[in-house]
Amino acid sequence: MDRHYGVDMYMRDAENGHAEVVLPSPLKHSNSQWSLASTTSTLISAEPEKGKLEPVKPEHLAAAPAKPNPAPKPKASRAIRFAVWFNTYRKLWLFVITLNTIGLLFAILGRFPYAENHSGALVLGNLLAAIMVRNEIFGRFLYLFVNMLFAEARRWTPLWFRLACTSTLQHLGGVHSGCAVSAVAWLLYKVVEMFINHRVQHLAILVTGVLTNLAVFISIASALPWVRNNHHNTFERWHRFFGWTGLAATWSFVILGNSYNPHSRTWDASAGRLLSTQELWFTIAITAFVLLPWVCVRKVQVEVEIPSSKVAVLKFKGGMQQGLLGRISRSAVMEYHAFGTISESMYAREHYMICGVQGDFTRGLVNDQPTEIWTRCVRFAGVGNTSVLYRRGIRVCTGTGLGAALSTCIQEPGWFLIWIGSDQEKTFGKTISNLIYNNIGPERRILWDSKKEGKRPDIMKLVGDAYRSWGAEVVMITSNRSGNDELMQGCRAAGIPAFGTLWDF
């Protein structure tokens, strides 16, 4: 991610959600635009010789005192930083890992008979939970269920309860990663147990057990945050294809393992025997949840608008509910990228995506504009989808983060938009500007154009003032990592409930 600081390079950083501006001095303000103050090019001596004014020579000038650097912003306390870091994602992850670790220890000590007889079911149960909570359709169902139950009840349900609902839904990735790691631990336990008793096990079962372990382990290792954030395409290829390889190996492992009787050393692959096992039904459910999103993949028409070299605006047919994100790709199976969707209503004629031009995929949208693109027709819900649980809220975004925030403020009249960017109308174009001005009144928006204002705002003061004056219950943030951390820590210190950006999908 580029980090150039200065007026001429601010637009690129603003799209990433963060920019610092160092401006030359002196400045003057005229007609809401910042410009350099006019200065004389020649200094005049205070003591003219022979009635003439004489330019002062440089050596006659005292060195101008250096301007002090602006005081750095105070760093949040360790307790605040820990509270922001130890979010619901990590709490759910720790809960799942702890629960499975206790079960695993009891199994090793011989105090967990179910695990001794059905360790495969514990492997597959964890894998099923990990895959299910990442499924777009299942996730949409959970959001719909919570919103239907408590949207109308927001006037009497306590705020802490609604915040807990939003936080749990947003951080279901903690269950995903916790269950995936636990599945590997249980699978390792099962395979080690089989090798301890290898004399009564068939070689084919031992081989498929090792292959399943390797495939699942590689799939999980490729999803580590460092790999996912720095090598997205590598993460996607390895996580997806080794995941599919692991699923195929699991089918072999389950069928072979449940068809073989280690005591009599005979095979019985009858349907009745297989259908009576828990492991087979877990595998069927896992396969269904893996395949379901791919059934919804379609190639759809798209129009690409290029308002500037920094942004591509994609236009699709049909309206969209607020708070949803879509995945798009130039290929049916590879390199899907998620972007927020913008729509005036569920019944609108079109919806939009804002794509910041930063990587190979988004540069390709500009250099080789598609007329058709692959997408998953079932969009997945983001944290903004729970905005209906709150009477009033603040939606803060920087740069292209507007794409994930704008629909909420358009479709929910109780939400206030704060958007920080550089040269906003020129960079993002008339289409996006019209969506804002036609749907969000001036009493519900702050559009901070850093190029016109000549500086980055005191964002916490901006958010805090809007939060109090608007009577908001919650703040939702879409920014880059540094901007997100600054806002989340500031809101935590100020006692403002806030939900930030995630990078785990």
C-alpha positions as CSV (number, residue, x, y, z in Angstrom):
1,M,0.0,0.0,0.0
2,D,1.5,3.3,-1.0
3,R,2.2,6.0,1.6
4,H,3.0,9.3,-0.1
5,Y,2.4,12.4,1.9
6,G,1.8,15.7,0.2
7,V,-1.0,17.5,-1.6
8,D,-0.3,16.1,-5.1
9,M,-0.2,12.5,-3.9
10,Y,-3.0,12.7,-1.4
11,M,-5.7,11.2,-3.7
12,R,-4.0,7.8,-3.7
13,D,-3.7,7.6,0.1
14,A,-7.3,8.8,0.5
15,E,-8.6,5.8,-1.4
16,N,-6.7,3.6,1.1
17,G,-8.5,5.4,3.8
18,H,-5.6,7.4,5.3
19,A,-3.5,10.3,4.3
20,E,-1.3,12.9,6.0
21,V,-0.8,16.2,4.3
22,V,2.2,18.4,4.7
23,L,1.5,21.8,3.3
24,P,3.9,24.6,2.5
25,S,3.5,27.8,4.5
26,P,2.2,30.5,4.5
27,L,-1.4,29.8,3.4
28,K,-4.4,31.9,2.9
29,H,-8.1,30.8,2.6
30,S,-10.2,32.2,-0.2
31,N,-13.6,31.1,-1.5
32,S,-13.3,27.8,0.5
33,Q,-10.1,26.9,-1.3
34,W,-6.6,26.9,0.1
35,S,-3.9,28.6,-1.8
36,L,-0.4,29.8,-1.3
37,A,-0.2,33.4,0.0
38,S,1.5,35.8,-2.3
39,T,4.9,36.8,-1.1
40,T,7.4,39.4,-2.2
41,S,10.4,38.0,-4.1
42,T,12.8,40.7,-2.9
43,L,13.5,41.9,0.7
44,I,14.1,45.6,1.1
45,S,16.7,47.1,3.4
46,A,15.4,49.3,6.1
47,E,18.4,51.7,5.6
48,P,18.5,53.0,2.0
49,E,21.8,54.3,0.8
50,K,21.7,57.5,-1.2
51,G,18.0,57.6,-1.3
52,K,17.6,54.3,-3.0
53,L,16.2,51.1,-1.7
54,E,18.8,48.3,-1.7
55,P,18.0,44.6,-1.7
56,V,19.2,42.8,1.4
57,K,21.9,40.2,0.8
58,P,21.3,36.7,2.1
59,E,24.3,36.9,4.5
60,H,22.7,39.9,6.2
61,L,19.6,37.8,7.2
62,A,19.4,36.0,10.5
63,A,18.4,32.4,10.2
64,A,14.6,32.0,10.5
65,P,13.6,30.0,13.6
66,A,12.6,26.5,12.7
67,K,8.9,25.8,13.1
68,P,8.3,23.2,15.8
69,N,6.9,19.9,14.6
70,P,3.3,19.3,15.5
71,A,2.8,17.4,18.7
72,P,2.2,13.7,18.0
73,K,-1.2,12.4,18.9
74,P,-1.3,10.8,22.3
75,K,-1.1,7.0,22.1
76,A,-4.0,5.0,23.4
77,S,-3.4,3.3,26.7
78,R,-2.3,-0.3,26.8
79,A,-5.7,-1.3,28.3
80,I,-7.6,0.4,25.5
81,R,-5.4,-1.2,22.8
82,F,-5.8,-4.6,24.4
83,A,-9.6,-4.2,24.6
84,V,-9.8,-3.3,20.9
85,W,-7.4,-6.2,20.0
86,F,-9.2,-8.8,22.1
87,N,-12.5,-8.4,20.2
88,T,-15.3,-10.8,19.8
89,Y,-13.5,-12.7,17.0
90,R,-10.7,-13.6,19.3
91,K,-13.1,-14.4,22.2
92,L,-15.1,-16.8,20.0
93,W,-11.8,-18.3,18.7
94,L,-10.5,-18.8,22.3
95,F,-13.9,-20.3,23.5
96,V,-13.9,-22.9,20.6
97,I,-10.2,-23.8,21.1
98,T,-10.6,-24.1,24.8
99,L,-13.7,-26.3,24.6
100,N,-12.0,-28.6,22.0
101,T,-8.7,-28.7,24.0
102,I,-10.5,-29.9,27.1
103,G,-12.3,-32.6,25.1
104,L,-9.0,-33.6,23.5
105,L,-7.2,-33.9,26.8
106,F,-10.0,-36.0,28.3
107,A,-9.8,-38.3,25.2
108,I,-6.0,-38.7,25.5
109,L,-6.5,-39.6,29.2
110,G,-9.2,-42.1,28.3
111,R,-12.0,-40.2,30.0
112,F,-14.0,-39.3,26.9
113,P,-15.6,-42.6,25.5
114,Y,-17.4,-40.8,22.7
115,A,-14.2,-39.4,21.3
116,E,-12.6,-42.8,21.5
117,N,-15.4,-44.4,19.4
118,H,-16.3,-41.4,17.2
119,S,-13.2,-39.2,16.9
120,G,-14.0,-38.9,13.1
121,A,-17.4,-37.3,14.0
122,L,-15.6,-34.7,16.1
123,V,-13.2,-33.9,13.2
124,L,-16.1,-33.6,10.8
125,G,-18.4,-31.7,13.2
126,N,-15.7,-29.0,13.7
127,L,-15.1,-28.8,9.9
128,L,-18.9,-28.6,9.3
129,A,-19.2,-25.7,11.7
130,A,-16.1,-23.9,10.2
131,I,-17.5,-24.2,6.7
132,M,-21.1,-23.4,7.6
133,V,-20.5,-20.0,9.3
134,R,-18.5,-19.0,6.2
135,N,-21.3,-19.9,3.8
136,E,-22.9,-16.9,2.2
137,I,-26.4,-18.3,2.3
138,F,-26.2,-19.5,5.9
139,G,-24.7,-16.2,6.9
140,R,-27.5,-14.3,5.2
141,F,-30.0,-16.5,7.0
142,L,-28.5,-15.6,10.4
143,Y,-28.5,-11.9,9.7
144,L,-32.1,-12.1,8.4
145,F,-33.1,-14.0,11.5
146,V,-31.6,-11.5,13.9
147,N,-32.9,-8.5,12.0
148,M,-36.4,-9.8,11.8
149,L,-36.5,-10.6,15.5
150,F,-35.0,-7.4,16.9
151,A,-35.4,-4.6,14.3
152,E,-38.9,-3.7,15.4
153,A,-37.9,-4.4,19.0
154,R,-35.1,-1.8,19.0
155,R,-37.3,0.6,20.9
156,W,-37.4,-1.6,24.0
157,T,-34.5,-4.1,23.7
158,P,-31.4,-2.9,25.6
159,L,-28.6,-1.4,23.6
160,W,-26.0,-3.9,25.0
161,F,-28.1,-6.8,23.7
162,R,-28.3,-5.3,20.2
163,L,-24.6,-4.5,20.2
164,A,-23.9,-8.1,21.2
165,C,-26.0,-9.4,18.3
166,T,-24.1,-7.3,15.8
167,S,-20.7,-8.1,17.3
168,T,-21.4,-11.9,17.2
169,L,-22.6,-11.8,13.6
170,Q,-19.7,-9.7,12.5
171,H,-17.1,-11.9,14.2
172,L,-18.3,-15.4,13.2
173,G,-14.9,-15.8,11.6
174,G,-13.7,-16.6,15.1
175,V,-15.9,-19.7,15.0
176,H,-14.6,-20.5,11.5
177,S,-10.9,-20.4,12.4
178,G,-11.4,-21.9,15.8
179,C,-13.3,-24.9,14.5
180,A,-10.9,-25.4,11.6
181,V,-7.9,-25.5,13.9
182,S,-9.7,-27.8,16.3
183,A,-10.6,-30.1,13.4
184,V,-6.9,-30.5,12.5
185,A,-6.1,-31.3,16.1
186,W,-8.8,-34.0,16.3
187,L,-7.8,-35.4,12.9
188,L,-4.2,-35.6,14.1
189,Y,-5.4,-37.4,17.2
190,K,-7.4,-39.9,15.1
191,V,-4.5,-40.7,12.8
192,V,-2.0,-41.0,15.6
193,E,-4.4,-43.4,17.3
194,M,-4.7,-45.4,14.1
195,F,-0.9,-45.6,13.7
196,I,-0.6,-46.8,17.3
197,N,-2.9,-49.6,16.4
198,H,-1.5,-50.0,12.9
199,R,-1.3,-53.8,13.1
200,V,-5.1,-54.0,12.9
201,Q,-5.6,-51.2,10.4
202,H,-5.5,-51.5,6.7
203,L,-2.7,-49.7,4.8
204,A,-5.2,-47.8,2.6
205,I,-6.9,-46.3,5.6
206,L,-3.6,-45.1,7.0
207,V,-2.6,-43.5,3.7
208,T,-5.9,-41.7,3.3
209,G,-5.7,-40.5,6.9
210,V,-2.2,-39.0,6.3
211,L,-3.3,-37.4,3.0
212,T,-6.4,-35.9,4.6
213,N,-4.3,-34.4,7.4
214,L,-1.9,-32.9,5.0
215,A,-4.5,-31.3,2.7
216,V,-6.5,-29.9,5.6
217,F,-3.4,-28.6,7.3
218,I,-2.1,-26.8,4.1
219,S,-5.6,-25.3,3.5
220,I,-5.6,-23.9,7.0
221,A,-2.0,-22.7,7.0
222,S,-2.6,-20.8,3.7
223,A,-5.3,-18.8,5.5
224,L,-3.0,-17.4,8.1
225,P,-3.4,-13.6,8.3
226,W,0.1,-12.8,6.9
227,V,-0.5,-15.0,3.9
228,R,-4.1,-13.8,3.3
229,N,-3.2,-10.1,3.6
230,N,0.1,-10.1,1.7
231,H,-0.5,-12.8,-0.9
232,H,-4.2,-12.9,-1.5
233,N,-4.1,-14.9,-4.8
234,T,-1.8,-17.5,-3.2
235,F,-4.1,-17.7,-0.2
236,E,-7.2,-18.2,-2.4
237,R,-5.6,-20.8,-4.7
238,W,-4.1,-22.9,-1.9
239,H,-7.0,-22.5,0.6
240,R,-9.6,-23.4,-2.0
241,F,-8.0,-26.2,-4.0
242,F,-6.4,-27.9,-1.0
243,G,-9.7,-27.5,0.8
244,W,-11.4,-29.3,-2.1
245,T,-8.6,-31.9,-2.1
246,G,-9.1,-32.4,1.6
247,L,-12.8,-32.9,1.1
248,A,-12.2,-35.6,-1.5
249,A,-9.7,-37.3,0.8
250,T,-12.2,-37.1,3.6
251,W,-14.8,-38.9,1.5
252,S,-12.2,-41.7,0.9
253,F,-11.2,-41.7,4.6
254,V,-14.8,-41.9,5.8
255,I,-15.9,-44.6,3.4
256,L,-12.8,-46.8,3.9
257,G,-12.7,-46.3,7.7
258,N,-16.3,-47.2,8.2
259,S,-16.3,-50.1,5.7
260,Y,-13.4,-51.9,7.4
261,N,-13.7,-54.0,10.6
262,P,-10.3,-53.9,12.3
263,H,-11.3,-56.8,14.6
264,S,-12.3,-59.3,11.9
265,R,-10.1,-57.6,9.3
266,T,-12.9,-57.7,6.8
267,W,-14.7,-55.2,4.5
268,D,-18.4,-54.3,4.6
269,A,-19.2,-51.4,2.2
270,S,-23.0,-52.0,2.3
271,A,-25.2,-49.0,2.1
272,G,-26.9,-49.9,5.4
273,R,-23.6,-49.9,7.3
274,L,-22.4,-46.6,5.8
275,L,-25.8,-44.8,6.2
276,S,-25.8,-45.7,9.9
277,T,-22.6,-43.8,10.6
278,Q,-22.4,-40.2,11.9
279,E,-19.3,-39.5,9.8
280,L,-21.1,-40.0,6.5
281,W,-23.9,-37.6,7.3
282,F,-21.4,-35.0,8.5
283,T,-19.5,-35.4,5.2
284,I,-22.7,-35.0,3.1
285,A,-23.5,-31.8,5.0
286,I,-20.0,-30.4,4.5
287,T,-20.1,-31.2,0.8
288,A,-23.5,-29.4,0.4
289,F,-22.3,-26.3,2.1
290,V,-19.1,-26.2,0.0
291,L,-21.0,-26.6,-3.3
292,L,-23.9,-24.3,-2.5
293,P,-22.2,-21.0,-3.2
294,W,-20.9,-22.3,-6.5
295,V,-24.3,-23.2,-7.7
296,C,-25.1,-19.4,-7.4
297,V,-22.2,-18.3,-9.7
298,R,-23.3,-16.4,-12.8
299,K,-21.8,-14.3,-15.5
300,V,-23.7,-11.0,-15.5
301,Q,-23.6,-7.8,-17.6
302,V,-21.6,-4.9,-16.1
303,E,-20.9,-1.3,-17.2
304,V,-17.6,0.2,-16.1
305,E,-17.3,4.0,-15.4
306,I,-13.8,5.5,-15.0
307,P,-14.2,8.9,-13.3
308,S,-10.5,9.1,-12.6
309,S,-7.4,6.9,-12.8
310,K,-7.9,6.0,-9.1
311,V,-11.4,4.6,-9.2
312,A,-13.6,2.3,-11.3
313,V,-17.4,2.4,-10.7
314,L,-19.2,-0.8,-11.7
315,K,-22.9,-0.7,-12.5
316,F,-25.1,-3.8,-12.4
317,K,-28.8,-4.4,-13.1
318,G,-31.2,-4.7,-10.2
319,G,-31.6,-3.2,-6.7
320,M,-29.9,-4.5,-3.5
321,Q,-30.6,-4.5,0.2
322,Q,-28.3,-2.2,2.2
323,G,-25.2,-3.7,4.1
324,L,-24.3,-6.3,1.5
325,L,-21.0,-7.1,-0.2
326,G,-20.5,-8.9,-3.5
327,R,-17.7,-11.1,-4.9
328,I,-16.7,-10.6,-8.5
329,S,-14.0,-12.2,-10.8
330,R,-12.9,-12.4,-14.4
331,S,-12.8,-16.2,-13.9
332,A,-15.6,-18.5,-12.8
333,V,-13.5,-20.2,-10.1
334,M,-10.5,-18.0,-9.3
335,E,-9.6,-14.6,-7.8
336,Y,-12.9,-13.4,-6.4
337,H,-12.7,-10.0,-4.8
338,A,-15.2,-8.5,-2.4
339,F,-16.7,-5.0,-2.7
340,G,-19.5,-3.2,-1.0
341,T,-22.7,-2.7,-3.0
342,I,-24.5,0.7,-3.3
343,S,-28.2,0.8,-4.2
344,E,-31.0,3.3,-3.5
345,S,-33.4,0.5,-2.6
346,M,-34.1,-3.2,-3.1
347,Y,-36.4,-2.2,-6.0
348,A,-33.9,0.1,-7.8
349,R,-33.0,-0.5,-11.4
350,E,-29.3,-0.8,-10.7
351,H,-26.7,-1.1,-8.0
352,Y,-23.0,-0.1,-8.0
353,M,-19.6,-1.1,-6.7
354,I,-16.7,1.3,-6.1
355,C,-13.3,-0.4,-6.8
356,G,-10.1,1.4,-5.9
357,V,-7.5,0.9,-8.5
358,Q,-4.7,-0.6,-6.5
359,G,-3.9,-4.2,-7.6
360,D,-3.8,-6.2,-10.8
361,F,-7.5,-7.1,-10.7
362,T,-8.7,-3.5,-10.3
363,R,-6.2,-2.1,-12.8
364,G,-7.6,-4.7,-15.3
365,L,-11.0,-3.1,-14.8
366,V,-9.6,0.1,-16.1
367,N,-7.2,-1.1,-18.8
368,D,-9.4,-3.9,-20.1
369,Q,-13.0,-2.9,-19.3
370,P,-15.3,-5.9,-19.1
371,T,-18.9,-6.0,-20.4
372,E,-19.5,-9.2,-18.4
373,I,-18.1,-10.4,-15.2
374,W,-18.5,-13.5,-12.9
375,T,-20.3,-13.0,-9.6
376,R,-22.0,-15.0,-6.8
377,C,-25.6,-14.0,-7.0
378,V,-26.1,-14.5,-3.3
379,R,-24.4,-11.5,-1.7
380,F,-23.0,-11.9,1.8
381,A,-24.0,-9.6,4.6
382,G,-21.6,-7.2,6.3
383,V,-21.8,-5.4,9.7
384,G,-23.9,-2.6,8.1
385,N,-26.7,-5.0,7.5
386,T,-27.5,-4.9,11.2
387,S,-28.0,-1.1,11.1
388,V,-31.8,-1.8,11.3
389,L,-31.2,-2.8,14.9
390,Y,-30.4,0.8,15.9
391,R,-32.6,3.9,16.0
392,R,-29.7,6.2,14.9
393,G,-26.1,5.6,14.0
394,I,-23.0,7.1,12.4
395,R,-21.3,5.6,9.3
396,V,-17.7,6.7,9.0
397,C,-15.7,5.8,5.9
398,T,-12.5,7.0,4.1
399,G,-11.9,6.8,0.4
400,T,-13.3,3.8,-1.4
401,G,-14.7,2.6,1.9
402,L,-17.7,4.6,0.9
403,G,-18.8,1.6,-1.2
404,A,-19.6,-0.4,2.0
405,A,-21.2,2.5,3.8
406,L,-23.3,4.5,1.4
407,S,-26.3,2.1,1.0
408,T,-26.9,2.1,4.7
409,C,-27.2,5.9,4.8
410,I,-29.3,6.0,1.7
411,Q,-31.8,3.4,2.8
412,E,-31.8,4.0,6.5
413,P,-32.9,7.6,7.4
414,G,-31.6,7.3,10.9
415,W,-28.0,7.0,9.8
416,F,-25.5,9.9,9.4
417,L,-22.7,9.7,6.8
418,I,-19.1,11.0,7.5
419,W,-16.9,10.5,4.4
420,I,-13.3,11.6,4.2
421,G,-11.6,11.7,0.9
422,S,-9.6,13.8,-1.5
423,D,-11.1,15.7,-4.5
424,Q,-14.1,13.6,-4.0
425,E,-16.3,14.6,-6.9
426,K,-13.5,14.5,-9.4
427,T,-12.1,11.2,-8.1
428,F,-15.4,9.3,-7.7
429,G,-17.4,10.9,-10.4
430,K,-20.9,12.3,-10.9
431,T,-22.7,9.0,-10.4
432,I,-21.5,8.6,-6.8
433,S,-21.9,12.3,-6.1
434,N,-25.5,12.3,-7.3
435,L,-26.3,9.2,-5.2
436,I,-25.2,11.1,-2.1
437,Y,-26.8,14.5,-2.9
438,N,-30.1,13.1,-4.1
439,N,-30.6,10.7,-1.2
440,I,-28.8,12.1,1.9
441,G,-29.8,15.6,3.1
442,P,-27.1,18.1,4.3
443,E,-28.3,17.5,7.9
444,R,-27.3,13.9,7.6
445,R,-23.8,14.1,6.1
446,I,-20.3,15.5,6.5
447,L,-18.2,15.2,3.3
448,W,-14.7,16.2,4.2
449,D,-12.7,16.9,1.0
450,S,-9.1,16.9,2.2
451,K,-7.8,18.6,-1.0
452,K,-10.2,21.5,-0.6
453,E,-9.8,21.8,3.1
454,G,-6.0,21.5,2.8
455,K,-5.7,19.1,5.8
456,R,-6.8,15.9,7.3
457,P,-9.6,16.4,9.9
458,D,-9.4,15.7,13.6
459,I,-11.4,12.6,12.9
460,M,-12.2,11.7,16.5
461,K,-13.6,15.2,17.2
462,L,-15.6,15.0,14.0
463,V,-17.1,11.6,15.0
464,G,-17.6,12.5,18.6
465,D,-19.4,15.8,17.8
466,A,-21.7,14.0,15.2
467,Y,-22.3,11.1,17.6
468,R,-23.6,13.5,20.4
469,S,-25.5,15.9,18.2
470,W,-27.2,13.2,16.1
471,G,-28.1,11.2,19.2
472,A,-26.5,8.1,17.8
473,E,-26.4,4.7,19.5
474,V,-23.4,3.2,17.5
475,V,-20.6,4.0,15.1
476,M,-19.6,1.8,12.2
477,I,-16.2,2.3,10.5
478,T,-14.8,1.4,7.1
479,S,-11.2,2.5,6.7
480,N,-7.7,1.1,6.3
481,R,-5.8,-0.5,9.2
482,S,-4.2,2.6,10.7
483,G,-7.4,4.7,10.3
484,N,-9.5,1.8,11.7
485,D,-7.2,1.4,14.8
486,E,-7.2,5.2,15.5
487,L,-11.0,5.4,15.4
488,M,-11.6,2.1,17.3
489,Q,-9.2,3.1,20.0
490,G,-10.6,6.7,20.2
491,C,-14.2,5.5,20.4
492,R,-13.3,3.0,23.1
493,A,-11.6,5.7,25.1
494,A,-14.6,8.0,24.6
495,G,-17.1,5.3,25.6
496,I,-18.7,5.2,22.1
497,P,-19.9,1.8,20.9
498,A,-18.1,1.2,17.5
499,F,-17.6,-1.6,15.0
500,G,-14.6,-1.5,12.7
501,T,-13.3,-3.0,9.5
502,L,-12.5,-6.7,9.2
503,W,-10.0,-8.3,6.9
504,D,-10.8,-12.0,7.5
505,F,-13.3,-12.7,4.6
